[in-house]
Amino acid sequence: MTKAKPKPKAKPKAKAKPKARTKATPQPVAPDQLKAVLKWILQANDEIDVKEAIKKHYPDANETELIVAAVEEISEIGKEEPDFTRGWALGATRDLVRQMIVVGDFSNAMRGIKQVHDLAGD
């Protein structure tokens, strides 16, 4: 009796290579939501307070995307030209001095006037 030749084993199918993971493209955040988050951050709220405010006011929003967008916006503000920043500070201080004079806060108005003088550089 002759031995039957064993059937050749089928080659295993090549495993599909896993697809490379790509970072999800962040979706642009709604301008009104970004503005609110910027305001909360600039009012010196910590991250926990900001996240709670986002949950309360924008429950469907992505907290992380909003906070990242706000941090990037603040970073961009830091790159503004010094002349612009100085001009803005002068204009804002003058406006505050006017408001202080209207309400009779003359001592702080004088401080503001001195600040305008210092910012103007003589």
Residue, then its C-alpha position, 0 to 999 in steps of 0.5 A: m500500500t502506498k502512502a498518500k501524499p499529504k496535501p500541502k498546507a495552505k499558505p496563511k492569508a496575509k494579515a491586513k496591515p493596520k491603518a495608520r492612525t491619524k489625528a482627527t482634524p479639530q473641528p472649528v469651534a463656534p465663535d460665541q463659545l470661543k469668546a465665552v471661554l476666553k472671557w472665563i479664562l481672562q477672568a482668572n478662572d482655573e481649568i476646573d471652573v472653565k470646564e464646569a462653565i462649558k458643561k453648564h452653558y454648552p453641554d454639547a460642546n467638546e470641552t477640550e477643543l474649546i480650551v485648546a482653541a482658547v489657549e491658541e487664541i491667547s498665544e496668538i494675542g501674545k504675538e501682536e506687534p508691540d506698537f499695537t499693544r501699546g496703542w491699545a493700552l493707551g486707548a483702553t486706559r484713556d477710556l477708563v480715565r474718562q469713566m473714572i472722572v464721570v463717576g468722581d473717582f479722581s484719585n484713580a483717574m490721576r493714576g490712569i493719567k500717569q499710566v497714559h503718560d508713562l505708556a506714551g513715553d514722554 
